[in-house]
Protein backbone atom coordinates (compact mmCIF):
# COMPACT_ATOMS: atom_id res chain seq x y z
CA UNK A 1 0.00 0.00 0.00
CA UNK A 2 2.89 2.33 0.81
CA UNK A 3 4.35 1.75 -2.71
CA UNK A 4 1.05 2.70 -4.37
CA UNK A 5 0.85 5.87 -2.27
CA UNK A 6 4.45 6.76 -3.25
CA UNK A 7 3.72 6.21 -6.97
CA UNK A 8 0.54 8.32 -6.84
CA UNK A 9 2.45 11.08 -5.08
CA UNK A 10 5.29 11.00 -7.63
CA UNK A 11 2.89 11.01 -10.57
CA UNK A 12 1.00 13.95 -9.06
CA UNK A 13 4.22 15.93 -8.63
CA UNK A 14 5.39 15.16 -12.19
CA UNK A 15 1.98 15.99 -13.66
CA UNK A 16 1.79 19.20 -11.61
CA UNK A 17 5.22 20.36 -12.73
CA UNK A 18 4.45 19.76 -16.40
CA UNK A 19 1.40 22.00 -16.11
CA UNK A 20 3.59 24.95 -15.09
CA UNK A 21 5.50 25.20 -18.34
CA UNK A 22 4.90 28.07 -20.75
CA UNK A 23 3.09 27.18 -23.96
CA UNK A 24 4.95 27.80 -27.18
CA UNK A 25 2.50 30.41 -28.51
CA UNK A 26 2.96 32.78 -25.54
CA UNK A 27 5.07 35.79 -26.37
CA UNK A 28 8.14 36.38 -24.26
CA UNK A 29 8.05 39.99 -22.99
CA UNK A 30 11.84 40.06 -22.63
CA UNK A 31 13.30 41.80 -25.68
CA UNK A 32 15.99 40.08 -27.69
CA UNK A 33 19.49 41.55 -27.29
CA UNK A 34 20.06 44.50 -29.60
CA UNK A 35 16.36 45.44 -29.91
CA UNK A 36 16.00 49.21 -29.78
CA UNK A 37 13.36 51.10 -27.82
CA UNK A 38 11.96 52.31 -31.14
CA UNK A 39 11.46 48.68 -32.20
CA UNK A 40 9.84 47.87 -28.85
CA UNK A 41 7.44 50.80 -29.19
CA UNK A 42 6.77 50.77 -32.94
CA UNK A 43 7.83 47.32 -34.16
CA UNK A 44 9.44 47.00 -37.60
CA UNK A 45 7.01 49.53 -39.14
CA UNK A 46 4.15 50.00 -36.64
CA UNK A 47 2.78 48.58 -33.41
CA UNK A 48 -0.66 48.94 -31.85
CA UNK A 49 -1.28 49.34 -28.12
CA UNK A 50 -4.50 49.33 -26.08
CA UNK A 51 -4.79 50.69 -22.53
CA UNK A 52 -5.49 48.07 -19.86
CA UNK A 53 -4.93 50.13 -16.72
CA UNK A 54 -5.12 53.75 -15.63
CA UNK A 55 -4.26 55.01 -12.15
CA UNK A 56 -4.21 58.42 -10.52
CA UNK A 57 -1.88 58.59 -7.52
CA UNK A 58 -1.99 54.79 -7.34
CA UNK A 59 -5.80 54.56 -7.37
CA UNK A 60 -7.27 52.52 -10.25
CA UNK A 61 -9.60 54.71 -12.33
CA UNK A 62 -9.74 52.63 -15.53
CA UNK A 63 -13.19 51.23 -14.73
CA UNK A 64 -14.50 54.78 -14.31
CA UNK A 65 -13.80 55.54 -17.99
CA UNK A 66 -16.53 55.18 -20.58
CA UNK A 67 -16.85 51.60 -21.85
CA UNK A 68 -16.80 52.87 -25.44
CA UNK A 69 -13.33 54.35 -24.92
CA UNK A 70 -11.73 51.23 -23.43
CA UNK A 71 -11.05 49.72 -26.85
CA UNK A 72 -9.38 52.86 -28.21
CA UNK A 73 -5.87 52.09 -29.35
CA UNK A 74 -2.71 53.95 -30.23
CA UNK A 75 -0.57 53.08 -33.24
CA UNK A 76 3.10 54.09 -33.08
CA UNK A 77 5.06 54.05 -36.35
CA UNK A 78 8.80 53.91 -36.91
CA UNK A 79 8.60 57.21 -38.83
CA UNK A 80 7.95 58.81 -35.39
CA UNK A 81 4.24 59.43 -35.99
CA UNK A 82 1.30 58.10 -34.00
CA UNK A 83 -2.48 58.03 -34.18
CA UNK A 84 -5.21 57.29 -31.68
CA UNK A 85 -8.06 55.20 -33.07
CA UNK A 86 -11.62 54.80 -31.71
CA UNK A 87 -11.44 51.01 -31.93
CA UNK A 88 -14.57 48.99 -32.68
CA UNK A 89 -16.92 50.98 -30.45
CA UNK A 90 -17.34 54.71 -30.81
CA UNK A 91 -18.91 56.81 -28.09
CA UNK A 92 -20.62 58.94 -30.76
CA UNK A 93 -21.21 57.58 -34.25
CA UNK A 94 -20.30 60.92 -35.85
CA UNK A 95 -16.83 60.91 -34.27
CA UNK A 96 -13.93 60.29 -36.65
CA UNK A 97 -12.33 56.84 -36.45
CA UNK A 98 -8.89 58.40 -35.96
CA UNK A 99 -9.28 61.27 -33.52
CA UNK A 100 -5.68 62.24 -32.79
CA UNK A 101 -2.48 62.29 -34.82
CA UNK A 102 0.94 63.58 -34.04
CA UNK A 103 4.60 62.88 -33.54
CA UNK A 104 6.54 61.05 -30.89
CA UNK A 105 10.17 60.88 -29.82
CA UNK A 106 12.35 59.80 -26.94
CA UNK A 107 14.50 62.04 -24.80
CA UNK A 108 18.29 61.60 -25.14
CA UNK A 109 18.60 58.65 -22.75
CA UNK A 110 15.29 57.10 -23.90
CA UNK A 111 13.69 57.26 -20.45
CA UNK A 112 10.82 59.52 -21.59
CA UNK A 113 8.29 59.31 -24.41
CA UNK A 114 7.62 62.80 -25.77
CA UNK A 115 4.32 63.40 -27.56
CA UNK A 116 4.08 66.34 -30.01
CA UNK A 117 7.17 67.94 -28.45
CA UNK A 118 5.01 68.82 -25.41
CA UNK A 119 3.92 65.98 -23.15
CA UNK A 120 6.74 64.05 -21.50
CA UNK A 121 5.80 60.61 -20.18
CA UNK A 122 8.25 58.75 -17.98
CA UNK A 123 8.76 55.22 -19.31
CA UNK A 124 8.27 52.85 -16.38
CA UNK A 125 8.28 49.69 -18.52
CA UNK A 126 8.70 48.97 -22.21
CA UNK A 127 9.07 45.46 -23.59
CA UNK A 128 7.59 43.37 -26.41
CA UNK A 129 4.12 43.25 -24.86
CA UNK A 130 3.84 46.00 -22.22
CA UNK A 131 4.13 49.79 -22.24
CA UNK A 132 3.76 51.54 -18.88
CA UNK A 133 4.00 55.32 -18.68
CA UNK A 134 3.53 57.98 -16.03
CA UNK A 135 3.11 61.74 -16.08
CA UNK A 136 2.73 64.35 -13.36
CA UNK A 137 -0.15 66.77 -13.92
CA UNK A 138 -0.17 70.50 -13.23
CA UNK A 139 -2.15 69.70 -10.07
CA UNK A 140 0.63 67.41 -8.78
CA UNK A 141 -1.21 64.16 -9.45
CA UNK A 142 0.66 61.24 -10.99
CA UNK A 143 -1.16 59.45 -13.79
CA UNK A 144 0.10 56.00 -14.66
CA UNK A 145 -1.17 54.13 -17.71
CA UNK A 146 -0.42 50.58 -18.80
CA UNK A 147 -0.88 49.38 -22.38
CA UNK A 148 -0.62 45.95 -23.95
CA UNK A 149 0.33 45.15 -27.51
CA UNK A 150 -2.56 44.03 -29.71
Secondary structure, 3 states (H helix, E strand, C coil): CHHHHHHHHHHHHHHHHHCCCCCCCCCCCCCCCCCCHHHHHHCCCEEEEEEEEEEECCEECHHHCCHHHCCCEEEEECCCEEEEECCCCCCCCCCCCEEEEEEEEECCCCCEEEECCCEEEEEEEECCCEEEEEEECCCCCEEEEEEEEC
